[in-house]
């Protein structure tokens, strides 16, 4: 794929970040936390994304989606296991 334009990057980031509002609307507690399978930190559950058996915090999910769109990773396993 190659390098994304700034507007393409922003569109992807906004799409993933919009999950925070969706989760709030579903009533997920802002105090709930989950361990991110990529960075290893306990991060807010709101905005976290599940990819099969992996759960990524919102920041790592943005990084994964950008890497996937640029073609630098082929799968979630490549992303999680490469870090």
C-alpha positions as CSV (number, residue, x, y, z in Angstrom):
1,X,0.0,0.0,0.0
2,X,2.5,2.6,1.1
3,X,2.4,5.8,3.1
4,X,-1.0,7.2,3.8
5,X,-1.9,10.8,3.3
6,X,-2.6,12.9,6.4
7,X,-6.3,12.9,5.6
8,X,-6.4,9.1,5.3
9,X,-4.5,8.7,8.6
10,X,-7.0,11.1,10.3
11,X,-10.0,9.3,8.9
12,X,-8.7,5.9,10.2
13,X,-7.8,7.4,13.6
14,X,-11.1,9.1,14.0
15,X,-12.9,5.9,13.1
16,X,-11.1,4.0,15.9
17,X,-11.4,6.9,18.4
18,X,-15.2,7.0,17.7
19,X,-15.5,3.7,19.6
20,X,-15.0,5.6,22.8
21,X,-18.3,7.4,22.3
22,X,-20.0,4.2,21.2
23,X,-18.9,2.4,24.3
24,X,-20.0,5.3,26.5
25,X,-23.4,5.2,24.9
26,X,-23.6,1.4,25.7
27,X,-23.0,2.2,29.3
28,X,-19.5,0.8,29.7
29,X,-18.0,2.2,32.8
30,X,-15.2,4.8,32.4
31,X,-13.4,3.1,35.3
32,X,-13.3,-0.3,33.7
33,X,-9.8,-1.3,32.5
34,X,-8.4,-4.1,30.4
35,X,-4.9,-5.2,29.7
36,X,-3.8,-4.4,26.1
37,X,-2.3,-7.4,24.4
38,X,0.1,-5.1,22.5
39,X,1.5,-2.5,25.0
40,X,0.7,-4.6,28.1
41,X,-0.8,-1.7,30.1
42,X,-4.1,-1.6,31.8
43,X,-6.0,0.9,29.7
44,X,-9.7,2.0,29.7
45,X,-12.1,-0.6,28.3
46,X,-14.0,2.2,26.6
47,X,-12.5,2.5,23.1
48,X,-10.7,-0.9,23.3
49,X,-11.0,-3.1,20.2
50,X,-11.1,-6.8,20.1
51,X,-9.4,-8.5,17.2
52,X,-10.1,-12.2,17.5
53,X,-8.3,-13.4,20.7
54,X,-6.5,-10.0,21.1
55,X,-7.8,-6.9,22.7
56,X,-6.0,-3.6,22.0
57,X,-6.3,-0.3,23.8
58,X,-7.5,2.5,21.7
59,X,-4.0,3.9,21.0
60,X,-2.6,0.6,19.9
61,X,-5.8,-0.1,17.8
62,X,-5.1,3.2,15.9
63,X,-1.5,2.2,15.4
64,X,-2.6,-1.3,14.2
65,X,-5.2,0.1,11.8
66,X,-2.7,2.6,10.3
67,X,0.0,-0.1,9.9
68,X,-2.5,-2.5,8.3
69,X,-3.7,0.3,5.9
70,X,-0.1,1.1,5.0
71,X,0.7,-2.6,4.4
72,X,3.4,-2.9,7.0
73,X,1.6,-5.7,8.9
74,X,-0.5,-8.4,7.4
75,X,-2.4,-9.6,10.5
76,X,-3.1,-8.8,14.1
77,X,-0.7,-11.6,15.1
78,X,2.1,-9.9,13.1
79,X,1.4,-6.6,14.9
80,X,1.1,-8.0,18.5
81,X,4.0,-10.4,18.2
82,X,6.3,-7.9,16.5
83,X,6.2,-5.4,19.3
